[in-house]
Amino acid sequence: MSLTVTARDGWYTHVTLIGRIVELRADEGLADIDLISTHYTGHAYPDQASPRTTGVMAIDRWTGWGAMKDSERPSS
């Protein structure tokens, strides 16, 4: 799996995580999504009626571009 996160002010600066999903589990009580939502918005996730699944990723490597350039290295 890979996950890319871009800078707020433009796609050129971004970080890509490359790895594999090692666990899938139900997000009981939406605790995981609420934690992320509260961190970034200050509020619980707005759709409290929909069930969610949490995926845990083992990162094998990551790479960056823009302000994160030259940051490729193993995760160990």
mmJSON file of the N, C-alpha and C atoms, coordinates in Angstrom:
{"data_MODEL":{"atom_site":{
"group_PDB":["ATOM","ATOM","ATOM","ATOM","ATOM","ATOM","ATOM","ATOM","ATOM","ATOM","ATOM","ATOM","ATOM","ATOM","ATOM","ATOM","ATOM","ATOM","ATOM","ATOM","ATOM","ATOM","ATOM","ATOM","ATOM","ATOM","ATOM","ATOM","ATOM","ATOM","ATOM","ATOM","ATOM","ATOM","ATOM","ATOM","ATOM","ATOM","ATOM","ATOM","ATOM","ATOM","ATOM","ATOM","ATOM","ATOM","ATOM","ATOM","ATOM","ATOM","ATOM","ATOM","ATOM","ATOM","ATOM","ATOM","ATOM","ATOM","ATOM","ATOM","ATOM","ATOM","ATOM","ATOM","ATOM","ATOM","ATOM","ATOM","ATOM","ATOM","ATOM","ATOM","ATOM","ATOM","ATOM","ATOM","ATOM","ATOM","ATOM","ATOM","ATOM","ATOM","ATOM","ATOM","ATOM","ATOM","ATOM","ATOM","ATOM","ATOM","ATOM","ATOM","ATOM","ATOM","ATOM","ATOM","ATOM","ATOM","ATOM","ATOM","ATOM","ATOM","ATOM","ATOM","ATOM","ATOM","ATOM","ATOM","ATOM","ATOM","ATOM","ATOM","ATOM","ATOM","ATOM","ATOM","ATOM","ATOM","ATOM","ATOM","ATOM","ATOM","ATOM","ATOM","ATOM","ATOM","ATOM","ATOM","ATOM","ATOM","ATOM","ATOM","ATOM","ATOM","ATOM","ATOM","ATOM","ATOM","ATOM","ATOM","ATOM","ATOM","ATOM","ATOM","ATOM","ATOM","ATOM","ATOM","ATOM","ATOM","ATOM","ATOM","ATOM","ATOM","ATOM","ATOM","ATOM","ATOM","ATOM","ATOM","ATOM","ATOM","ATOM","ATOM","ATOM","ATOM","ATOM","ATOM","ATOM","ATOM","ATOM","ATOM","ATOM","ATOM","ATOM","ATOM","ATOM","ATOM","ATOM","ATOM","ATOM","ATOM","ATOM","ATOM","ATOM","ATOM","ATOM","ATOM","ATOM","ATOM","ATOM","ATOM","ATOM","ATOM","ATOM","ATOM","ATOM","ATOM","ATOM","ATOM","ATOM","ATOM","ATOM","ATOM","ATOM","ATOM","ATOM","ATOM","ATOM","ATOM","ATOM","ATOM","ATOM","ATOM","ATOM","ATOM","ATOM","ATOM","ATOM","ATOM","ATOM","ATOM","ATOM","ATOM","ATOM","ATOM","ATOM","ATOM"],
"id":[1,2,3,4,5,6,7,8,9,10,11,12,13,14,15,16,17,18,19,20,21,22,23,24,25,26,27,28,29,30,31,32,33,34,35,36,37,38,39,40,41,42,43,44,45,46,47,48,49,50,51,52,53,54,55,56,57,58,59,60,61,62,63,64,65,66,67,68,69,70,71,72,73,74,75,76,77,78,79,80,81,82,83,84,85,86,87,88,89,90,91,92,93,94,95,96,97,98,99,100,101,102,103,104,105,106,107,108,109,110,111,112,113,114,115,116,117,118,119,120,121,122,123,124,125,126,127,128,129,130,131,132,133,134,135,136,137,138,139,140,141,142,143,144,145,146,147,148,149,150,151,152,153,154,155,156,157,158,159,160,161,162,163,164,165,166,167,168,169,170,171,172,173,174,175,176,177,178,179,180,181,182,183,184,185,186,187,188,189,190,191,192,193,194,195,196,197,198,199,200,201,202,203,204,205,206,207,208,209,210,211,212,213,214,215,216,217,218,219,220,221,222,223,224,225,226,227,228],
"type_symbol":["N","C","C","N","C","C","N","C","C","N","C","C","N","C","C","N","C","C","N","C","C","N","C","C","N","C","C","N","C","C","N","C","C","N","C","C","N","C","C","N","C","C","N","C","C","N","C","C","N","C","C","N","C","C","N","C","C","N","C","C","N","C","C","N","C","C","N","C","C","N","C","C","N","C","C","N","C","C","N","C","C","N","C","C","N","C","C","N","C","C","N","C","C","N","C","C","N","C","C","N","C","C","N","C","C","N","C","C","N","C","C","N","C","C","N","C","C","N","C","C","N","C","C","N","C","C","N","C","C","N","C","C","N","C","C","N","C","C","N","C","C","N","C","C","N","C","C","N","C","C","N","C","C","N","C","C","N","C","C","N","C","C","N","C","C","N","C","C","N","C","C","N","C","C","N","C","C","N","C","C","N","C","C","N","C","C","N","C","C","N","C","C","N","C","C","N","C","C","N","C","C","N","C","C","N","C","C","N","C","C","N","C","C","N","C","C","N","C","C","N","C","C","N","C","C","N","C","C"],
"label_atom_id":["N","CA","C","N","CA","C","N","CA","C","N","CA","C","N","CA","C","N","CA","C","N","CA","C","N","CA","C","N","CA","C","N","CA","C","N","CA","C","N","CA","C","N","CA","C","N","CA","C","N","CA","C","N","CA","C","N","CA","C","N","CA","C","N","CA","C","N","CA","C","N","CA","C","N","CA","C","N","CA","C","N","CA","C","N","CA","C","N","CA","C","N","CA","C","N","CA","C","N","CA","C","N","CA","C","N","CA","C","N","CA","C","N","CA","C","N","CA","C","N","CA","C","N","CA","C","N","CA","C","N","CA","C","N","CA","C","N","CA","C","N","CA","C","N","CA","C","N","CA","C","N","CA","C","N","CA","C","N","CA","C","N","CA","C","N","CA","C","N","CA","C","N","CA","C","N","CA","C","N","CA","C","N","CA","C","N","CA","C","N","CA","C","N","CA","C","N","CA","C","N","CA","C","N","CA","C","N","CA","C","N","CA","C","N","CA","C","N","CA","C","N","CA","C","N","CA","C","N","CA","C","N","CA","C","N","CA","C","N","CA","C","N","CA","C","N","CA","C","N","CA","C","N","CA","C","N","CA","C","N","CA","C","N","CA","C"],
"label_alt_id":[null,null,null,null,null,null,null,null,null,null,null,null,null,null,null,null,null,null,null,null,null,null,null,null,null,null,null,null,null,null,null,null,null,null,null,null,null,null,null,null,null,null,null,null,null,null,null,null,null,null,null,null,null,null,null,null,null,null,null,null,null,null,null,null,null,null,null,null,null,null,null,null,null,null,null,null,null,null,null,null,null,null,null,null,null,null,null,null,null,null,null,null,null,null,null,null,null,null,null,null,null,null,null,null,null,null,null,null,null,null,null,null,null,null,null,null,null,null,null,null,null,null,null,null,null,null,null,null,null,null,null,null,null,null,null,null,null,null,null,null,null,null,null,null,null,null,null,null,null,null,null,null,null,null,null,null,null,null,null,null,null,null,null,null,null,null,null,null,null,null,null,null,null,null,null,null,null,null,null,null,null,null,null,null,null,null,null,null,null,null,null,null,null,null,null,null,null,null,null,null,null,null,null,null,null,null,null,null,null,null,null,null,null,null,null,null,null,null,null,null,null,null,null,null,null,null,null,null],
"label_comp_id":["MET","MET","MET","SER","SER","SER","LEU","LEU","LEU","THR","THR","THR","VAL","VAL","VAL","THR","THR","THR","ALA","ALA","ALA","ARG","ARG","ARG","ASP","ASP","ASP","GLY","GLY","GLY","TRP","TRP","TRP","TYR","TYR","TYR","THR","THR","THR","HIS","HIS","HIS","VAL","VAL","VAL","THR","THR","THR","LEU","LEU","LEU","ILE","ILE","ILE","GLY","GLY","GLY","ARG","ARG","ARG","ILE","ILE","ILE","VAL","VAL","VAL","GLU","GLU","GLU","LEU","LEU","LEU","ARG","ARG","ARG","ALA","ALA","ALA","ASP","ASP","ASP","GLU","GLU","GLU","GLY","GLY","GLY","LEU","LEU","LEU","ALA","ALA","ALA","ASP","ASP","ASP","ILE","ILE","ILE","ASP","ASP","ASP","LEU","LEU","LEU","ILE","ILE","ILE","SER","SER","SER","THR","THR","THR","HIS","HIS","HIS","TYR","TYR","TYR","THR","THR","THR","GLY","GLY","GLY","HIS","HIS","HIS","ALA","ALA","ALA","TYR","TYR","TYR","PRO","PRO","PRO","ASP","ASP","ASP","GLN","GLN","GLN","ALA","ALA","ALA","SER","SER","SER","PRO","PRO","PRO","ARG","ARG","ARG","THR","THR","THR","THR","THR","THR","GLY","GLY","GLY","VAL","VAL","VAL","MET","MET","MET","ALA","ALA","ALA","ILE","ILE","ILE","ASP","ASP","ASP","ARG","ARG","ARG","TRP","TRP","TRP","THR","THR","THR","GLY","GLY","GLY","TRP","TRP","TRP","GLY","GLY","GLY","ALA","ALA","ALA","MET","MET","MET","LYS","LYS","LYS","ASP","ASP","ASP","SER","SER","SER","GLU","GLU","GLU","ARG","ARG","ARG","PRO","PRO","PRO","SER","SER","SER","SER","SER","SER"],
"label_asym_id":["A","A","A","A","A","A","A","A","A","A","A","A","A","A","A","A","A","A","A","A","A","A","A","A","A","A","A","A","A","A","A","A","A","A","A","A","A","A","A","A","A","A","A","A","A","A","A","A","A","A","A","A","A","A","A","A","A","A","A","A","A","A","A","A","A","A","A","A","A","A","A","A","A","A","A","A","A","A","A","A","A","A","A","A","A","A","A","A","A","A","A","A","A","A","A","A","A","A","A","A","A","A","A","A","A","A","A","A","A","A","A","A","A","A","A","A","A","A","A","A","A","A","A","A","A","A","A","A","A","A","A","A","A","A","A","A","A","A","A","A","A","A","A","A","A","A","A","A","A","A","A","A","A","A","A","A","A","A","A","A","A","A","A","A","A","A","A","A","A","A","A","A","A","A","A","A","A","A","A","A","A","A","A","A","A","A","A","A","A","A","A","A","A","A","A","A","A","A","A","A","A","A","A","A","A","A","A","A","A","A","A","A","A","A","A","A","A","A","A","A","A","A","A","A","A","A","A","A"],
"label_entity_id":["1","1","1","1","1","1","1","1","1","1","1","1","1","1","1","1","1","1","1","1","1","1","1","1","1","1","1","1","1","1","1","1","1","1","1","1","1","1","1","1","1","1","1","1","1","1","1","1","1","1","1","1","1","1","1","1","1","1","1","1","1","1","1","1","1","1","1","1","1","1","1","1","1","1","1","1","1","1","1","1","1","1","1","1","1","1","1","1","1","1","1","1","1","1","1","1","1","1","1","1","1","1","1","1","1","1","1","1","1","1","1","1","1","1","1","1","1","1","1","1","1","1","1","1","1","1","1","1","1","1","1","1","1","1","1","1","1","1","1","1","1","1","1","1","1","1","1","1","1","1","1","1","1","1","1","1","1","1","1","1","1","1","1","1","1","1","1","1","1","1","1","1","1","1","1","1","1","1","1","1","1","1","1","1","1","1","1","1","1","1","1","1","1","1","1","1","1","1","1","1","1","1","1","1","1","1","1","1","1","1","1","1","1","1","1","1","1","1","1","1","1","1","1","1","1","1","1","1"],
"label_seq_id":[1,1,1,2,2,2,3,3,3,4,4,4,5,5,5,6,6,6,7,7,7,8,8,8,9,9,9,10,10,10,11,11,11,12,12,12,13,13,13,14,14,14,15,15,15,16,16,16,17,17,17,18,18,18,19,19,19,20,20,20,21,21,21,22,22,22,23,23,23,24,24,24,25,25,25,26,26,26,27,27,27,28,28,28,29,29,29,30,30,30,31,31,31,32,32,32,33,33,33,34,34,34,35,35,35,36,36,36,37,37,37,38,38,38,39,39,39,40,40,40,41,41,41,42,42,42,43,43,43,44,44,44,45,45,45,46,46,46,47,47,47,48,48,48,49,49,49,50,50,50,51,51,51,52,52,52,53,53,53,54,54,54,55,55,55,56,56,56,57,57,57,58,58,58,59,59,59,60,60,60,61,61,61,62,62,62,63,63,63,64,64,64,65,65,65,66,66,66,67,67,67,68,68,68,69,69,69,70,70,70,71,71,71,72,72,72,73,73,73,74,74,74,75,75,75,76,76,76],
"pdbx_PDB_ins_code":[null,null,null,null,null,null,null,null,null,null,null,null,null,null,null,null,null,null,null,null,null,null,null,null,null,null,null,null,null,null,null,null,null,null,null,null,null,null,null,null,null,null,null,null,null,null,null,null,null,null,null,null,null,null,null,null,null,null,null,null,null,null,null,null,null,null,null,null,null,null,null,null,null,null,null,null,null,null,null,null,null,null,null,null,null,null,null,null,null,null,null,null,null,null,null,null,null,null,null,null,null,null,null,null,null,null,null,null,null,null,null,null,null,null,null,null,null,null,null,null,null,null,null,null,null,null,null,null,null,null,null,null,null,null,null,null,null,null,null,null,null,null,null,null,null,null,null,null,null,null,null,null,null,null,null,null,null,null,null,null,null,null,null,null,null,null,null,null,null,null,null,null,null,null,null,null,null,null,null,null,null,null,null,null,null,null,null,null,null,null,null,null,null,null,null,null,null,null,null,null,null,null,null,null,null,null,null,null,null,null,null,null,null,null,null,null,null,null,null,null,null,null,null,null,null,null,null,null],
"Cartn_x":[0.847,0.0,0.89,0.396,1.113,0.124,0.643,-0.153,0.676,0.107,0.797,0.056,0.809,0.26,0.921,0.107,0.63,0.594,1.448,1.453,0.157,-0.264,-1.492,-1.422,-0.232,-0.105,0.304,0.376,0.688,1.124,0.868,1.14,2.623,3.454,4.855,5.568,5.284,5.846,4.924,5.464,4.666,5.564,4.962,5.626,4.798,5.468,4.8,5.332,4.412,4.738,4.442,5.351,5.185,5.331,4.348,4.393,3.28,2.802,1.761,0.806,-0.436,-1.43,-1.194,-1.004,-0.748,-1.928,-2.907,-4.083,-5.247,-6.417,-7.684,-8.583,-9.206,-10.086,-11.214,-12.321,-13.441,-13.029,-13.424,-13.152,-14.303,-14.223,-15.287,-15.514,-16.762,-17.115,-16.5,-15.947,-15.281,-14.128,-13.493,-12.401,-11.23,-10.854,-9.698,-9.989,-11.122,-11.449,-11.721,-12.314,-12.537,-11.215,-10.241,-8.925,-8.269,-8.304,-7.713,-8.488,-9.802,-10.632,-10.44,-10.399,-10.198,-8.833,-7.815,-6.467,-6.454,-7.086,-7.007,-8.104,-9.278,-10.38,-10.854,-10.459,-10.936,-12.288,-12.834,-14.165,-14.159,-15.097,-15.28,-15.68,-15.451,-15.812,-17.31,-17.737,-19.15,-20.13,-19.702,-20.615,-20.528,-21.184,-21.13,-21.988,-22.81,-23.704,-23.043,-22.013,-21.391,-20.305,-20.314,-19.236,-17.924,-16.81,-15.485,-14.574,-13.571,-12.543,-11.2,-10.361,-9.014,-8.037,-7.134,-6.058,-4.739,-3.941,-2.622,-1.585,-0.71,0.277,1.67,2.411,3.833,4.574,5.339,6.025,7.37,7.559,8.828,9.809,9.278,10.122,9.238,9.868,9.148,10.051,9.423,10.161,9.452,10.218,9.645,10.106,9.323,9.617,9.398,9.891,9.739,10.535,9.894,10.572,11.083,10.57,10.979,11.978,12.513,13.416,14.637,15.138,16.32,16.07,14.839,14.535,14.228,14.571,14.289,15.251,14.695,15.525,14.685,15.31,14.54,13.909,12.854,12.127,12.707,13.696,14.221,15.037],
"Cartn_y":[-1.149,0.0,1.207,2.296,3.559,4.641,5.631,6.764,8.009,8.968,10.221,11.355,12.18,13.353,14.579,15.512,16.719,17.905,18.882,20.115,20.884,21.625,22.405,23.409,23.957,25.018,24.536,23.227,22.73,21.28,20.602,19.175,18.861,19.817,19.507,19.02,19.649,19.158,18.077,16.868,15.754,14.646,13.782,12.6,11.394,10.352,9.1,7.998,7.296,6.142,4.883,3.928,2.689,1.53,0.635,-0.467,-1.454,-2.057,-3.069,-2.951,-3.329,-3.344,-4.599,-4.414,-5.551,-5.85,-4.953,-5.187,-4.352,-4.963,-4.267,-4.568,-3.523,-3.733,-2.704,-3.076,-2.153,-0.983,0.21,1.401,1.551,0.794,0.759,2.152,2.578,3.884,5.044,4.761,5.752,6.464,5.761,6.353,6.793,5.968,6.314,7.51,7.489,8.593,9.881,9.769,10.965,11.567,10.739,11.235,12.034,11.487,12.185,13.465,13.373,14.535,15.644,15.277,16.274,16.939,16.16,16.72,17.787,17.506,18.405,19.459,19.193,20.151,20.701,20.029,20.441,19.849,19.003,18.428,16.937,16.216,14.802,14.663,13.493,13.224,13.432,14.171,14.554,13.414,12.372,11.279,10.167,10.354,9.392,8.157,8.155,7.029,5.922,6.236,5.244,4.463,3.13,2.329,2.579,2.466,2.711,1.538,1.375,0.367,1.069,0.636,1.175,0.19,0.715,-0.087,0.349,-0.606,-0.319,-0.681,0.269,0.104,-0.049,-1.065,-1.194,-0.488,0.527,1.33,0.687,0.342,-0.224,0.871,1.908,3.053,4.256,5.398,6.62,7.523,8.385,9.312,10.658,11.718,13.054,13.873,14.889,15.813,17.241,18.187,19.585,19.882,20.42,20.728,19.46,18.301,17.025,16.285,16.941,16.307,15.686,14.613,13.886,13.225,12.823,12.215,10.722,10.087,8.657,7.87,7.001,6.154,5.006,3.912,2.793,3.18,2.49,2.843,2.21,1.361,0.69,1.668],
"Cartn_z":[0.0,0.0,0.0,-0.516,-0.408,-0.009,0.676,1.124,0.877,0.157,-0.109,0.576,1.281,1.96,1.354,0.894,0.263,1.221,0.935,1.717,1.462,2.423,2.312,1.165,0.925,-0.074,-1.464,-1.681,-3.013,-3.001,-4.101,-4.196,-4.325,-4.769,-5.021,-3.758,-2.623,-1.365,-0.832,-0.794,-0.295,0.234,1.028,1.575,1.17,0.713,0.366,1.269,1.919,2.753,1.944,1.964,1.223,2.21,2.218,3.166,2.92,4.008,3.901,5.088,4.849,5.918,6.756,8.054,8.941,9.863,9.876,10.714,10.198,10.168,9.926,11.112,11.651,12.802,12.775,13.397,13.514,14.405,14.019,14.829,15.824,16.902,17.917,18.501,18.469,19.008,18.238,17.051,16.197,16.912,17.841,18.623,17.753,16.759,15.916,15.023,14.305,13.396,14.179,15.366,16.19,16.652,16.988,17.406,16.276,15.065,13.917,13.616,13.576,13.277,14.31,15.573,16.636,16.514,16.162,15.987,14.903,13.76,12.615,12.557,13.159,13.044,14.383,15.48,16.789,17.144,16.263,16.469,16.148,16.769,16.447,14.985,14.416,13.031,12.866,11.828,11.73,11.439,10.749,10.387,11.426,12.539,13.637,13.397,12.34,12.083,11.269,10.511,9.629,10.342,10.217,10.812,10.068,10.753,10.178,10.467,9.629,9.811,9.898,10.826,10.973,10.356,9.527,8.952,9.571,10.002,10.571,9.521,9.213,8.152,8.734,8.263,8.581,7.445,7.766,6.755,6.435,5.161,4.702,4.295,3.658,3.285,3.037,2.969,2.656,1.835,1.089,0.258,0.265,0.093,0.096,-1.095,-1.425,-2.516,-2.041,-2.803,-2.426,-1.178,-0.165,1.091,1.785,1.393,1.978,1.078,0.052,-0.909,-0.211,-0.819,-0.313,1.024,1.274,2.567,2.456,1.33,1.207,2.071,2.907,3.777,4.308,4.695,5.264,6.6,6.963,8.184,9.442,9.334,10.521,11.314],
"occupancy":[1.0,1.0,1.0,1.0,1.0,1.0,1.0,1.0,1.0,1.0,1.0,1.0,1.0,1.0,1.0,1.0,1.0,1.0,1.0,1.0,1.0,1.0,1.0,1.0,1.0,1.0,1.0,1.0,1.0,1.0,1.0,1.0,1.0,1.0,1.0,1.0,1.0,1.0,1.0,1.0,1.0,1.0,1.0,1.0,1.0,1.0,1.0,1.0,1.0,1.0,1.0,1.0,1.0,1.0,1.0,1.0,1.0,1.0,1.0,1.0,1.0,1.0,1.0,1.0,1.0,1.0,1.0,1.0,1.0,1.0,1.0,1.0,1.0,1.0,1.0,1.0,1.0,1.0,1.0,1.0,1.0,1.0,1.0,1.0,1.0,1.0,1.0,1.0,1.0,1.0,1.0,1.0,1.0,1.0,1.0,1.0,1.0,1.0,1.0,1.0,1.0,1.0,1.0,1.0,1.0,1.0,1.0,1.0,1.0,1.0,1.0,1.0,1.0,1.0,1.0,1.0,1.0,1.0,1.0,1.0,1.0,1.0,1.0,1.0,1.0,1.0,1.0,1.0,1.0,1.0,1.0,1.0,1.0,1.0,1.0,1.0,1.0,1.0,1.0,1.0,1.0,1.0,1.0,1.0,1.0,1.0,1.0,1.0,1.0,1.0,1.0,1.0,1.0,1.0,1.0,1.0,1.0,1.0,1.0,1.0,1.0,1.0,1.0,1.0,1.0,1.0,1.0,1.0,1.0,1.0,1.0,1.0,1.0,1.0,1.0,1.0,1.0,1.0,1.0,1.0,1.0,1.0,1.0,1.0,1.0,1.0,1.0,1.0,1.0,1.0,1.0,1.0,1.0,1.0,1.0,1.0,1.0,1.0,1.0,1.0,1.0,1.0,1.0,1.0,1.0,1.0,1.0,1.0,1.0,1.0,1.0,1.0,1.0,1.0,1.0,1.0,1.0,1.0,1.0,1.0,1.0,1.0,1.0,1.0,1.0,1.0,1.0,1.0],
"B_iso_or_equiv":[0.0,0.0,0.0,0.0,0.0,0.0,0.0,0.0,0.0,0.0,0.0,0.0,0.0,0.0,0.0,0.0,0.0,0.0,0.0,0.0,0.0,0.0,0.0,0.0,0.0,0.0,0.0,0.0,0.0,0.0,0.0,0.0,0.0,0.0,0.0,0.0,0.0,0.0,0.0,0.0,0.0,0.0,0.0,0.0,0.0,0.0,0.0,0.0,0.0,0.0,0.0,0.0,0.0,0.0,0.0,0.0,0.0,0.0,0.0,0.0,0.0,0.0,0.0,0.0,0.0,0.0,0.0,0.0,0.0,0.0,0.0,0.0,0.0,0.0,0.0,0.0,0.0,0.0,0.0,0.0,0.0,0.0,0.0,0.0,0.0,0.0,0.0,0.0,0.0,0.0,0.0,0.0,0.0,0.0,0.0,0.0,0.0,0.0,0.0,0.0,0.0,0.0,0.0,0.0,0.0,0.0,0.0,0.0,0.0,0.0,0.0,0.0,0.0,0.0,0.0,0.0,0.0,0.0,0.0,0.0,0.0,0.0,0.0,0.0,0.0,0.0,0.0,0.0,0.0,0.0,0.0,0.0,0.0,0.0,0.0,0.0,0.0,0.0,0.0,0.0,0.0,0.0,0.0,0.0,0.0,0.0,0.0,0.0,0.0,0.0,0.0,0.0,0.0,0.0,0.0,0.0,0.0,0.0,0.0,0.0,0.0,0.0,0.0,0.0,0.0,0.0,0.0,0.0,0.0,0.0,0.0,0.0,0.0,0.0,0.0,0.0,0.0,0.0,0.0,0.0,0.0,0.0,0.0,0.0,0.0,0.0,0.0,0.0,0.0,0.0,0.0,0.0,0.0,0.0,0.0,0.0,0.0,0.0,0.0,0.0,0.0,0.0,0.0,0.0,0.0,0.0,0.0,0.0,0.0,0.0,0.0,0.0,0.0,0.0,0.0,0.0,0.0,0.0,0.0,0.0,0.0,0.0,0.0,0.0,0.0,0.0,0.0,0.0],
"pdbx_formal_charge":[null,null,null,null,null,null,null,null,null,null,null,null,null,null,null,null,null,null,null,null,null,null,null,null,null,null,null,null,null,null,null,null,null,null,null,null,null,null,null,null,null,null,null,null,null,null,null,null,null,null,null,null,null,null,null,null,null,null,null,null,null,null,null,null,null,null,null,null,null,null,null,null,null,null,null,null,null,null,null,null,null,null,null,null,null,null,null,null,null,null,null,null,null,null,null,null,null,null,null,null,null,null,null,null,null,null,null,null,null,null,null,null,null,null,null,null,null,null,null,null,null,null,null,null,null,null,null,null,null,null,null,null,null,null,null,null,null,null,null,null,null,null,null,null,null,null,null,null,null,null,null,null,null,null,null,null,null,null,null,null,null,null,null,null,null,null,null,null,null,null,null,null,null,null,null,null,null,null,null,null,null,null,null,null,null,null,null,null,null,null,null,null,null,null,null,null,null,null,null,null,null,null,null,null,null,null,null,null,null,null,null,null,null,null,null,null,null,null,null,null,null,null,null,null,null,null,null,null],
"auth_seq_id":[1,1,1,2,2,2,3,3,3,4,4,4,5,5,5,6,6,6,7,7,7,8,8,8,9,9,9,10,10,10,11,11,11,12,12,12,13,13,13,14,14,14,15,15,15,16,16,16,17,17,17,18,18,18,19,19,19,20,20,20,21,21,21,22,22,22,23,23,23,24,24,24,25,25,25,26,26,26,27,27,27,28,28,28,29,29,29,30,30,30,31,31,31,32,32,32,33,33,33,34,34,34,35,35,35,36,36,36,37,37,37,38,38,38,39,39,39,40,40,40,41,41,41,42,42,42,43,43,43,44,44,44,45,45,45,46,46,46,47,47,47,48,48,48,49,49,49,50,50,50,51,51,51,52,52,52,53,53,53,54,54,54,55,55,55,56,56,56,57,57,57,58,58,58,59,59,59,60,60,60,61,61,61,62,62,62,63,63,63,64,64,64,65,65,65,66,66,66,67,67,67,68,68,68,69,69,69,70,70,70,71,71,71,72,72,72,73,73,73,74,74,74,75,75,75,76,76,76],
"auth_comp_id":["MET","MET","MET","SER","SER","SER","LEU","LEU","LEU","THR","THR","THR","VAL","VAL","VAL","THR","THR","THR","ALA","ALA","ALA","ARG","ARG","ARG","ASP","ASP","ASP","GLY","GLY","GLY","TRP","TRP","TRP","TYR","TYR","TYR","THR","THR","THR","HIS","HIS","HIS","VAL","VAL","VAL","THR","THR","THR","LEU","LEU","LEU","ILE","ILE","ILE","GLY","GLY","GLY","ARG","ARG","ARG","ILE","ILE","ILE","VAL","VAL","VAL","GLU","GLU","GLU","LEU","LEU","LEU","ARG","ARG","ARG","ALA","ALA","ALA","ASP","ASP","ASP","GLU","GLU","GLU","GLY","GLY","GLY","LEU","LEU","LEU","ALA","ALA","ALA","ASP","ASP","ASP","ILE","ILE","ILE","ASP","ASP","ASP","LEU","LEU","LEU","ILE","ILE","ILE","SER","SER","SER","THR","THR","THR","HIS","HIS","HIS","TYR","TYR","TYR","THR","THR","THR","GLY","GLY","GLY","HIS","HIS","HIS","ALA","ALA","ALA","TYR","TYR","TYR","PRO","PRO","PRO","ASP","ASP","ASP","GLN","GLN","GLN","ALA","ALA","ALA","SER","SER","SER","PRO","PRO","PRO","ARG","ARG","ARG","THR","THR","THR","THR","THR","THR","GLY","GLY","GLY","VAL","VAL","VAL","MET","MET","MET","ALA","ALA","ALA","ILE","ILE","ILE","ASP","ASP","ASP","ARG","ARG","ARG","TRP","TRP","TRP","THR","THR","THR","GLY","GLY","GLY","TRP","TRP","TRP","GLY","GLY","GLY","ALA","ALA","ALA","MET","MET","MET","LYS","LYS","LYS","ASP","ASP","ASP","SER","SER","SER","GLU","GLU","GLU","ARG","ARG","ARG","PRO","PRO","PRO","SER","SER","SER","SER","SER","SER"],
"auth_asym_id":["A","A","A","A","A","A","A","A","A","A","A","A","A","A","A","A","A","A","A","A","A","A","A","A","A","A","A","A","A","A","A","A","A","A","A","A","A","A","A","A","A","A","A","A","A","A","A","A","A","A","A","A","A","A","A","A","A","A","A","A","A","A","A","A","A","A","A","A","A","A","A","A","A","A","A","A","A","A","A","A","A","A","A","A","A","A","A","A","A","A","A","A","A","A","A","A","A","A","A","A","A","A","A","A","A","A","A","A","A","A","A","A","A","A","A","A","A","A","A","A","A","A","A","A","A","A","A","A","A","A","A","A","A","A","A","A","A","A","A","A","A","A","A","A","A","A","A","A","A","A","A","A","A","A","A","A","A","A","A","A","A","A","A","A","A","A","A","A","A","A","A","A","A","A","A","A","A","A","A","A","A","A","A","A","A","A","A","A","A","A","A","A","A","A","A","A","A","A","A","A","A","A","A","A","A","A","A","A","A","A","A","A","A","A","A","A","A","A","A","A","A","A","A","A","A","A","A","A"],
"auth_atom_id":["N","CA","C","N","CA","C","N","CA","C","N","CA","C","N","CA","C","N","CA","C","N","CA","C","N","CA","C","N","CA","C","N","CA","C","N","CA","C","N","CA","C","N","CA","C","N","CA","C","N","CA","C","N","CA","C","N","CA","C","N","CA","C","N","CA","C","N","CA","C","N","CA","C","N","CA","C","N","CA","C","N","CA","C","N","CA","C","N","CA","C","N","CA","C","N","CA","C","N","CA","C","N","CA","C","N","CA","C","N","CA","C","N","CA","C","N","CA","C","N","CA","C","N","CA","C","N","CA","C","N","CA","C","N","CA","C","N","CA","C","N","CA","C","N","CA","C","N","CA","C","N","CA","C","N","CA","C","N","CA","C","N","CA","C","N","CA","C","N","CA","C","N","CA","C","N","CA","C","N","CA","C","N","CA","C","N","CA","C","N","CA","C","N","CA","C","N","CA","C","N","CA","C","N","CA","C","N","CA","C","N","CA","C","N","CA","C","N","CA","C","N","CA","C","N","CA","C","N","CA","C","N","CA","C","N","CA","C","N","CA","C","N","CA","C","N","CA","C","N","CA","C","N","CA","C","N","CA","C","N","CA","C","N","CA","C"],
"pdbx_PDB_model_num":[1,1,1,1,1,1,1,1,1,1,1,1,1,1,1,1,1,1,1,1,1,1,1,1,1,1,1,1,1,1,1,1,1,1,1,1,1,1,1,1,1,1,1,1,1,1,1,1,1,1,1,1,1,1,1,1,1,1,1,1,1,1,1,1,1,1,1,1,1,1,1,1,1,1,1,1,1,1,1,1,1,1,1,1,1,1,1,1,1,1,1,1,1,1,1,1,1,1,1,1,1,1,1,1,1,1,1,1,1,1,1,1,1,1,1,1,1,1,1,1,1,1,1,1,1,1,1,1,1,1,1,1,1,1,1,1,1,1,1,1,1,1,1,1,1,1,1,1,1,1,1,1,1,1,1,1,1,1,1,1,1,1,1,1,1,1,1,1,1,1,1,1,1,1,1,1,1,1,1,1,1,1,1,1,1,1,1,1,1,1,1,1,1,1,1,1,1,1,1,1,1,1,1,1,1,1,1,1,1,1,1,1,1,1,1,1,1,1,1,1,1,1,1,1,1,1,1,1]
}}}
